[in-house]
Amino acid sequence: MKAYQSTINELLQKYKTSAEQGLSSNEVRQRLEKHGPNTLPEPPRDPLLLIFVRQFQNPLIYILLIAAAIIFFVGNKMDAFIISGVLSFNAILGTIQEGRTQNILDRLRHFITTTSVVLRDGEKEVIHDENIVVGDIIVLHEGERIPADARLIEVNNLKIDEALLTGESEGIIKTSGTISREASIADQINMVFRGTSVLSGSGKAIVTAIGSDTEIGHLHISIEGIRTDMPLKHELDRLARGVLVLIFILCVALLGIGLLLGKTFTDLLVMLTALFICVVPEGLPVVLTLVLVTGAHRMAKKNILVKRLRAVDALGRTEVIVLDKTGTLTRNEMVVSQVYVSGQLCSISGSGYFKQGTIRCNGTETMIGMNPHIDALALAGTLLNRSEIEYVKERDIFKIKGEPLEAAMYIFAQKLGLDEKKVYDAYSLIYEIPFDREYAYHAGFYKYNGKCIAFVVGAPEIMKERCHNFDTRAQESLDKMLAVGLRIVSVGAITLNLDQVENHGNDLTFFKSKLESIEFMGFFGIQDAIRPDVIDMISQSRDAGLHIVMATGDHKKTALYVAKRVGIYREGDEVVEGKDLEALAYDELMSRLARITVFARVTPADKLRIVRLFHDLGEVVAMTGDGVNDTPPLIAADVGIAMGGIGTEVAKAAADVVLLDDSFVHVVSAVEQGRHILYALRRVVLYFFTTNLGEVLVVMFALLLNFPLPILAAQILWLNFVTDGFLDVALAMEPKEDGLLRQDWFKKSRYLIDKSLIIKTLYMAIPMGLGSLIIFSFYYHTDLDKARTLTMVTMALYQWFNAWNCRSERKPIFEIGWFSNRWLIAATVLVGVLQVLVVRMPMLQRIFKTVPLSAKEFGLILLFTAPLFFFEEARKWVVRTREQRVDSR
């Protein structure tokens, strides 16, 4: 009999567990040893041979293979073999790099850990999902991912999103009843399945399948996989194809010119093939992957988990950051610091979620039983708490499963001395209305002493409309508490006859109707301390040109208080409430958007509209979120950032980036790291295209001047694979630049390769091409082999100087520091040694058709190539001087 067809008692007996106690620790250990962890099998890694073959599946490599075939058939068999050999060597390097990349991605996956609440030895525990076993009793909260297939044994308005399995977009209302007939997954309404998520409500279930035995395991779907798609790589591939088309057209034109100049078809074919080889940036895809993945790994070490590498590009271009308040700007350690009851304000001491603290009213310490009005607040806070609090001693932090506000109200009751066991024994739940943003309250109906008592907690403006005794003193106290930035939860209650509520099942509409006229009991004033490092980081962010916007569900006064304290709101800024987003005309909103820094009382639908409004302005938007309802705006934003500590598992799954430490400091750090990685990519691309274009110009100028081929195909490949192969990797390791968070550092560009990059490429490539051709022209009449050797060495030195030029697009070398990139120093020394060997070692001389060079000839080459370094330094000086003049105006 299947789990959904079994009764709860049958399943409890089958799995030898208890709905109240769960499994024992000893039983859990035995089941883990027998059945293994609750994990899905990882997809098998490709064998090395397949990875090796895949290195040749690139349009650029196809061009080189065609070139090798052409050279072979025109008679230069050695050059053809060299091209083939170098391509094989490049494939070996690519295989090694891909293996390293895969290892880094595997390590990144281990950062993505999900947790669940289970009953073990009669106590609730927060454990990693992989440690869940069959027979475990799991506790379900809103916003959590289901860790395993399980049969429901308790439900409180539980609604599950099962689109992952069924494709059904609407949430499924669940029940704990038995289903006797055969049912499809979509109809198994008393089951929950791994990978689905809790939209609302709560519940308890017994685990019936883990790992590969789950429904999602049968489908072999990896819901937590890290995507490795890289639009930057596609952009460069498109660019490379465009360049190849341009070169093909150029080659056809040059072929015609060469024939008119009297060159033989064979000579032209060899020369134009060499031109094609010059164009191909063979190692660029490998280096791009290395830069992105290594950068993502470095960010993970800083508690910034990049789940999708495409987010790296968007992080570097981010212009607007839309923030939630709780947890990001604040510590998310909710503490009830004041309560209002019966016309008086009481203060509460203590910090975090520690149970130590006192309640004082009019200077007198109050305990349970001394003030019935405060007792009632504590009772409501205890009965309506569905959160679980875990203290991580090693990190000195609290982890909350569920709603932090509920945890704060529960801790208040504990400080007062309320015995929760006695409360649960005395009050039995009849019906619960989980919190929903639509009606902004949470209510529970309880049987007590032959009557039904309903406790309600919710937003003060909503509760004010429902409470018949909300007076001016309560309003004045509310204003005072809001003015000091407290988050307010209003508490009310109503007593009903049992016969009014006992026979209405799960009729939500009926129970909501009973809460139209309730008794106001008081306020919880809840404080969430500002993170100490946020204020400076907000200031730096504004200096960086980032538009920081707070979008919160809090009351306007609370939101404005916090925004002013941290520096998000400044004189002249505007505040808009969620209701105004609907009321204001689109044109008016767009005209005011640049001045708006606070959105208060917003819903997730409002957040989605905010993201779209900024997109309409052409801005790149990063959005933070933590709740299940934040999923649409997280997906809509260019970078969705989920909070790793307070965030729901659903939000983490939807996000591109997960902050393992929820602080805003790490949001800005992620943007800074994104800019650094983007700049590293630009640096590498600038180097590649400059050196390759320099080679193209040498060959093209020689053909137009009716010179012999100045550099052979094998020599070009030596430069592209050996010289470029080491220097580009070293450039990618350049330390993080200073001033990445300055507004003038980064100018918005929709593409990695923009007009300024093209100008810099031409500025450095033209002298490289001309200088190399001049060297060749000195010698080719008397000794063609020496002329070509000199040209190859000249191009090599140009590439060395070019690598040092490309360390920064703006800063001079003396400001960067000669020794700050040790990788580049080591790579320069290495390629220098290899270059000497290729002109000195007899075996390499035969392969690459080189001849020995004298010290005088090396000196001549240095004389021609060194000015490139100073030309670029002069350009940087001119650019900085012009910018300083503009800034001084």
N, C-alpha and C positions, 0 to 999 in steps of 0.2 A: 504493500500500500504506500502511495506517495505521500510526501510530507503534508501537502495541502489537503489531502483526504483523511489524515489522521487527526484524532482529537489531541488537545494539548496534553492531557494526562498520558496518552499512549506515547507521545514523543518524549515526555519527561522520563518515562520508564525505559523507553528504548535507549536513550542516550545517557541514562543514569545521572540525571542532574536535577536541580531544584529551581523553581521559578523565583524563590525568595533568597536562596543561598548561592545559587550558581554551582560551579565546579570547585573542587578543592585544588590547591596548588599542586599537590602530589599527582592528582589525576591529570591535570593540565600537562605536567612534565611527561607523563607516560604517553599521552596522546600526541604530543609534539614529536616524541621520539618515534612513535609508530607511524604517524601519517605525514610528518614533515610540516614545514611552515605553510602559512596561508598566502602563497604567492603564485602568480601566473608564470608559466614557463617563458623565459625570454626567447625571442626569435634567434635561431641559430646564426652564428657569425659566418660570414662568407669565408670559404677557404682562401689561403694565400694565392693560389693559382688563379682563382677567379678575380681577386682584387688586382693581381698583376695584369691580367688580360684587359680589365676595365680601364686601366691607365691609357690604353690606346684608343678608347672610345671617345674621341674628341675631334671636332672638325679641324683644329689646329694641327693635331698629330697626323690626320689624314693628308693634310697639305705636305707635311714633311716626308711622309712615305711616298707620295707622288713625286716629290722632288728627288728622293733617293732613286726611284725607278728611272726618272729622266736622266739623271747623272750616270746611272749604270749603263743605260743603253747608248749614251753618246761616248762611252769609253772610259770614263773616270770611275773605274770599279772601286778603287780604294776609298774615294770620297763617299761612294754609295754605302760601302761597308761601315765607314765611320759614322755616317748618319744613322744607319740601323743600329749600330752599337751604342751610340749616345742615346737613342730613343729607348733602347732596352735598359740602359743604366738609369735613365730618367724614370722609367716604369718601376724599377727596383726602389728608387728613392720615394716615388709616389706611394708604393705599396707600404713602405716603412712609415711614411707620414700618415697614411690613412689608418694604419694600425694604431699609431699613437693617438690620432684623433678619436678613434673608436674607444680606446682605453679611457681617454679624458671624458667622453660622453657617458661611458659606463659609470665613472666615478660621480659625474654630475647627477645621474639617476638616483644614486644613493642618498642625495640630499633631499629627494622628494619622499618623505615618510609621512604616512597618515596614521592617525590614532583613533581609537574608539573607546567608549565606556562599556565595561563588562562587569558582571557580578562574579566575584571570586571569594570564596570563604565567607559569604554573607556581606561583603563590603564592595562598594563601587570602586573600580580601578580604571585609570586611563592607561591603555597599553597600545603598542604598535600593532597595526593590523596583521602583520605577518605572524604574530604570536596567538592569534585567535584559533581555537580548535572547535571541532564538531561537538555540540552539546553546551557550548558557552551561551550564557544569557547576555545579550547585548542590549544596551539602552540607547534609544534613538532620539536625537534632537533635531530641531529645525536647522537646515543648512549643512547637515553632515552627509558624507558619502557612506553608502551601505558597504561594509567591509566583506560580507560573505552572504551566501544565500541563507535565508532564515525564515522560520515560521512564526508569525505574530502570535503573541500570547496576551498582550495588552495594547490598546490603542486609545489615543486621545485626539480625535479629529486629525488623524494622520493622513497626509497627502504626499504621494511619492511621484517623482518625475521618472518615468520608465522609457523615455524616448530613445535612450541608448539601445534598448533591447527590442522595443515594440514599434518605434516610430511615432507613437502617440504623443502629440504635442501637449495635450491637456494632462494635468496631474491626476493621478488615480487615487480615489478615496479608499482607504484600507479598512479591513475588519479583522477580528480575531476568530470568527466563526469557522466551522468546518465545512468544506465543500465535498459533497459525496460523489458528484459526477466527474468525468474526465474534463479537464479544462486546459486551455492554452495558457501560455505565459501571461498574456494580456488579461485573462479572466481569473488568474490565481490571486484574488484580492486579499487573501490571508497570508501571502508570502511577500517578502522583500528580496531583492536580488543584488548581488555584488555590482558595484559601479553605478547604480542608480542613486538618486539623492532625495533627501527629505525636504519637501517644499514648505510644509507647515505641520504643526502638531507634534506629538511625541508618541513614544511607544516602547514596547519591550518585546524581544523575539529570541527564539532558540535557534542557534546555528545548526543547519542541516547539511551544508556542503561548503567546502573551502577550496581554494586554489583551482586546479584544473577541473574539478568536479562541479564547479558552479556553472550556471548557464552561460555566463560570459566567457568562462574558461573553455567551454565546448566550442564557442565561436572563435576562439583564439584572437580575441580583440585585446589589444594593449591600450588601456584607457589612460595610462600615465606616460606613454612614450614621448620622448623628446624629439620634436621635428628638427630635421637638419636641413630643411630647405633654405636656400640663401639667395634672395633676390639680387643681392649685390653681385653674386657670381653670374646670375643670368644677365644682369646689366652688362657686365664685362664681356660675356660671351656674345651678346648682341653687338657690342662695340667691335669686338674682334672680327665678327662676320662682316660688319660694315667696312672695316679697314681692309679686309681681304678682298671685298668687292672692289674697293677703290684701287687697291694695288693691282688687281687683275686688269682693270681698265687702263691703269697707268702702264702695265707691262705690254698690253696690246699696242698702245701708242708708242712706247719706247722700241718695241719690236720693229714697227714701221720706220721709226727714225734711224734705228741701227742698220736696217737694210739699205736705207738711202745713203748712209755713211759708208757703206761698203763692207760691213762686218758680215761674216759667214753666219748662216742660220744656226750652226752648231755652237759657235761662240756666244751668240745671242741667247740661245737656249740655256746654256750654262750660267750666263750672267744674270738672266732674269730669274732662273731658279734660285740663285744666290739671293736675289732681291726678295723673293718670297720667304726664304729662310730667315732673312733679317727681320721680317715683319712679325713672325710668330713668337709671342711671349710664352715659351714652352712651360716655364715653371710657375706662371702666375696663378693658375687655379689651385695648385698645391699650397702656395704661400697664402692665398686668400683664406683657404680653409683653416690653415694653421693659425693665422692671426685671429680669426673669429672664435675658434674653439678655445685657443689658449686664453684669449681675453675673457671668454665666458667662464673659464675655469678660475681665473684670477678673481673675477667678480664673486664667484661662489665662495671663495675663501674670505671675502668681505661680507658674507651673509646676504649676498644678492644672487639669487638663483635665476639665471636666464634659461627658461624652458624652451624657447623658440629663438633660434639664432637670428631670425629676421628682425627681432626686437632690438638687436644691437644697433642696427642702422637707425631705427626710429628713435632710440634713446639719444643718440648723438645729435639728432636734429630737433629734439623736443623744444617747443616754445611755450606751451601752456601745460601746467600741472594742476589738475583738479583733485583736491584732497578732501578726504573725510577728516573730521576732527579727532574722533576717538581713536586712541592707539597710535596715530601717526604724529600728531602734534602733542598729544598727551601720553601718559604712561599706561593708559588703559587699566589702571588699578582703581576701580570705582570705590569710593569711600563715602558712606553717609556721614556728612559732617554737621548737618543740622536737620531737625525735624520740627514741623509746626503742628501743634495740637491744641485745641481749646483755647485759642487766643495767645499762646505763648510759643516762643522759639527755644528749643533745647539744643545744646551743643554736644557733639560726640567726638571723643579723642580716638587716636589709633591711626595706623597707617596700613596701606595695602589691604590684603584680605586676611590679615592676622586677626584673631578673635580677641586680642587684648585691647581694651579700651573702656571708657566710662561714658555714661550719659548723664548730663547735668541740666536740670531745669531750675531756673532762678537760683543758680549757684549750688543747688543741692543734688547730690548724686542719686540717681534713680535706678532701681532694679525691678525685675519682674514682680508684679503684684502690688507695686506702690502707686502706679498711675494707670487706671484702666484704659485711658485713651492711647497712651504709648503702648500698652500691652496689645491693644487691637492692631496697631501698625506692625508690631513684631509678629503677631499671629498671621496677618496677611502676607508679610514678607517671607515667612517660613512656608506656608501652605502653597503659595504660588511660585516657589522657587523650583526650577527644573534644571538648574545648572549644576555642574560638578567642578569642584575646585581642587587643583593639584599644585602643590608647592614643590618646585624643582630646586632642591637645596644647593646643588652644585653651581647653578647659575643665579641663585637668589631671585627667582622670578616665580610668579603664579601663572599657571595655564588654566584657562577657563573653557570648559565645554558647555556651551549654552549661552545664555544672555548675561553679560557682565553686570547689568543693572539688577537682575534678580539675585546674583551672587552678593552684591553689596547689601541689599535689603536683608538677605539671610544672615550675613555677618553682623549686621546691626542687631538682629534678634539674639544672636549668640552673645554679643557684648552685654545685652540686657539680662542674659541668664535664662532664656527660654529653653525648656527641655523639649526638643523636637520630637523625641520618641513619644512622650505623653500627648503631644499635639496630634501626631499621626494616629495614635490609638483612639483619641477622642473624636476626630473628624474623619469621616469616610467620604471620598469623592463620589459625587453623583454625576456631574458633568463639568467639562472644562472647555472654555473658549480660548484657544491659544492666541497670542498677540498677532495681530494682522495690521499692516500699515493702513489698510483701508479704514478701519474703525479705531485704531490707535489705543487699544486697551487689552488687558489680559484678565480673564475672570474665571473663578472656580466656584462651583455650587457644591456645598458640603452638608452632609447629614450630621446634626449635632443636637443631642438632648431632645430628640423627637421633632426637630424643626429642620428647615433648610436655611443655611446662611450662605450668602454669596459675597465673596470678597472680590473687589475690582481694583486694579492699579492701571494707570494710564496717563496720557498727556494731560496737563492741567486744563488746557482750553477745551478739550473734549469732555473731561470729567465735570468741568464747571457747568456744562449744559445739562448734564444728567443728575447733578446733585441739587436737591431742593433746599439745602441749608448753607449754601456757599455765600458768605457774607462779605462785607467790605473789609473787615479785619483780615480775612483770609486773602483777599485780593492785595491788600497792602503788604502783607508778609510775602506773598508770591513775588511782587515787584521787587522787594528788597533782596530776596534770595536770587532772583534772576540778575539783578544789577551787579552782584559779585561773582557772576559766572557759574552759579550752581545749576546743575541739570535737575529739573524738578519732575518728580513722579507723584501724582496725586492718588490718594487711597480713599476708597469708599466701600460701603457694605449695605446689604439689604437682607432682612429676614423674611422668609416665605413659609407658607404651610407646605408640609411634605407632599400632601395630596395634589398640590398645584404642579409639582415638577416630576414626581416619581414615574409616571407612565408616558413620558414623551420621548424616550429613546435618545436618538442622536439628532433631534430636530434643532439645528442651530438657530433658525429663525425664531423659534419659540423661546429659547433661552435668552436670546438677545433682547427680545421684547420685554423680558422681566427686569431689565436694567435701565428702565426709562426714568425712574424717580428713586434715587438711592441716597443714602446718608453720607455726607462728606465727613471723613475721619481725620484727614490731615495731609501733610506733604512730607515726602522724603527730599531733602536737599543733598544731592550727590555731587561730590567733587572729584575731578580727575586732574591730577597735578600736571602742569606743563612740563614737558621734557626740558632739562636745563640747557641743552645745546641747540634747541630749535631756533631761538631768536637770532643768534649769529648766522645760522645757516639760511634763514629766510632773507636776511639782509644780503648775504652773498648771492643768493638766487636772483634777487631783484637786480643786483649789479650785473649778473650774467645775462640780463635781458629776458629772464623767464617770467611769465605772467603766472603768479601763484594765486589760485582761486580755492576758497574753502566752500565745499558743498556739503551741508550737514542737515540732518533731520531735526537738530536742536531748535529750540525757540530762538527767535531773532535776537533777543537781548543777550542770551547766553552765547550765541555764535559771535555776535559783535564784540562782546567782552573779551573772548579768547582771541579773536582776530586782531584786536587792537594790542593786546599784550604781546603777541608774538611778532607783530609787524606786518601781517598780511594786509590789514586795513590801515590806510593812512588818510590824512586829511585830503578830501577831494574825491576819494573812492566812493563807490556806490554799493548798496546792499539791496538784494532782491529776494523776495520770498517765493516759495514754490507756487503759491496761488497767483502771483503776478506774472509768472511765465506764461500762463494761459491767457491772462487778461491783456497783456501788452501786445501791441501789433509787432509783426516780425521786423519791419523796418526800424521801429523804435528800439527794439531789443538789440539789433545789429549795430545801431549807432551808439548805444551805451555800453556794449559788451566789453570794450577795451578798458572801461573804467570800473567795471563790476569786479569786486574781489571777494564778496561774500554772498553765497546763496543759502538761505536759511529755510527750515521747514520744507525741505525738498524730499520727494519720493524717488525711488529708482527710475521711474519713468521720466521724472524731471532731469535726473542726471544724464540720461540718454539724450534728452533734448539739448542739454548744455553742451555735450560733446559734439553733437551735430551742428550747433550754432557756431562753435569755434572752427569746425571743419569748413563751414560755409565762408568763413573769413580766410580760409587757406592755411590755418595753423596746424602744426603737428602737436597732437594732444596725448599726454600721459594721464591716466586716471587710476586712482587708488580705490580699492573696495575690499569688503570683507564678507558681505552677506550673500545669501543665495539670490536675492533680488538685485544684487549689483552685477550679476552676470551679463545682462545685455549691454550696459555701458562699458564694462570691462572689455567685451568683445569688440564694441564699436570704436573704442579708442585706438589710436595708433600703437600705444603701449598700455596694455592692461596690467596693473600692478596689484597683486593680492598680498594681504598681510599674512605672513606665515604663522604668527603667534595667535592672533585673534580671528584670523580669517577662517571661513567655513571651507570644507573640502571642495565644495562646488565652486567657490570663487577661485580657489587655487588651481583647479582644473581648467577653468576658463581663461585664466590670466596668462600673459606672455612672460611675466617676471614675478617671482615670489620673494618677498623680503622676509628672510628668516628672523630678522630683528625688525620690528614694525616701525621704527623711528623714521621721521621725515628726513633726518640726516642721511639715511641710507637711500631714500628716494633721490636726493640731490647727488649723492655719491654715485648712484646708478647712471644718472645723466652725465656726470663728469667722466665716468669710465666709458660710457658710450661714445662721448666725444673723443676720448683718447684712442679708442679702437678705430673709430672712423678716420681720425687723423693718421693712424698707423697704416690704414688701408690706402689712403690718398698718397702717403709717402712712398709706399711700395709701388703703386700704380705709376706715380710720377717717375720713379726710377726706371721701371720697366720700359715705359713708352719713350722716355728720353733716350735711353741707350739703344733701343731697337730702331727708333727713327734716325739716330745718328748713323747706324749701320746702313739703313736704307739710303740715306743721302749720299754716303760715300759711293755706293754702287751706282746710284742714279746719276750723280755728277760725272762719274768716270765714263758711263755710257754716252752721255750727252757731249762730253769732250773727246769722244773717240779714243779713250784710254783702254788699256787692257783691264781685265777684272782685277781690282786692287786687293781683294781679300777672298780667299777660297771658301767654299761651303763648309768644309771641315773646320776651318779656322773660325768661321762665324759661330758654328755650333760650340766650339771650345769656349768662346766668349760668353755665349748665351747660357750654357749649362754650368761651366766651371766658375767663371767670374761672377755672373749674375746669380748663380745658384747659391753662393755663399753670402754675397753682399745683401741680397734682398731679404734673406732670413734675418741677418744681423740688423737691418733697418727696422724690421718688424719688432725687434726687441728693444727699441729705443725707449728709455724711461718716460714716464708720464710727464707731459709738459706743464710748466707753471702757467697759471692764468687761464686755464680752460674754462673757468666760470666767470670770465670777464665778458661783458656784452660785446666788445669790439673784436673778440677773438674769433668768434664763429659767425659767419654770414650765411644766411639761409640758402641752401641749394637743394633742389629736388633730386639732383643726381650726384653721384660720387665724382664723376668727371665733368667739370664745368668749364666755363670760358677761361677762368684764371689758370686752371690746371693746363689747359691746352696752350695758353700763351707761355707759361713757364717751360713746357715741353719744347716748344719751338725755340725759345730763347737759348736753351742749353744744347739742343740737338744740332742746330745749324752750325755753331762753332765746332762741334765735334766732327761733323761731316766734312767741313771745309779744312780744318786742321789736319785731319787724317789724309785727305786727298793731296794736300800740299806736300806732306811728308812723302807720299807715294810718288808724286811727280818728280821729286829730287833724284830718285834712284831707278825708276822702272826702265829707263833707256839703257842703263848699263848692267843692271842685275835685277831681273824681275822677282826672283825668289827672295832676295834681300828686301826689295821694295815691299813685297807682301808681308814679310816678317815684321818690318818696321811699322807697316799699317796696322797689323794685328796688335802689336805691343802698344802702339799709340791709342788705339781704340780701348785697350784694356786699361791704360792709365786714365783716359777720359772717364771710364766707368768708375774707377776708384774715386776720382775727385767728385764725380757726379753723386756717388753714394754719400759722401760727406756733405755735399750741398743739400741733398734731399732730407737731411736730418730735421730740418725745419723750413717751412715756407716763408717765415718772417724773421726769425731770430738769427743774429750772426753767430759764428762758431765760438767766439770768445765769450758770448753770453750763455750758450748752451754748455760749454765746457768740453775740452778736448778728450777727456778721459771718462765722461759720464756713461758712454756706451762701450763697455768692454767687449761685448760681442762684435762690434764693428771693428774695433782695433784688432782683435784676433782674426777676423775674417780677412781684413786687409793684408795682414802679414801672411796669412795662408795663401791667398790668391797671388800675392807677390812672389812667394817661393815657387808656386806652381807655374807662374809665368816664366820665371827664370829657367825652370826645368824644361819647359816646352821648346825653348830655343837653345838649350844646352845639351839635353840628353839625346843621344843618337837615335834611340828607338822612337822617341816622340818627334824628333826632327823628320824622320822618314814618314811617319804617319801624317803629320800636319804640314809637311813641306816647308819647314822653317830652317833658318841658318843662324849661326852664332852672331851676336851683336857685340860691338865694342863698347867700352865705357863712354866714349865720345858720342856714339850713336844713342845710347841710353840718355845721355845728357841733353842731346838735341830733342829727343822725344819729350823729356821733362820740361824743356823750355817751351815747347808748343802746347803742352797739355795743362800746365799749372795755371795759366791765365783763366781757364774755365772756372776755377775755384773763386778767383777774385772778381770775375764778371758777375757771378751769382751773389757774392757778398755785396757788391756795389748795387745790384738791383734791390736787395733787401734794404739797404741803407736808404735808397731813394724812396721806396715804398713807405718805410717808417717815417721819414722826414715829411712826406706829403700828408700822412695820416696825422702827425703831430700838428701840422699847420691847420688842418681842417678842424681838429679838436680845440685848438686855441681860439678859433673864431667865435 
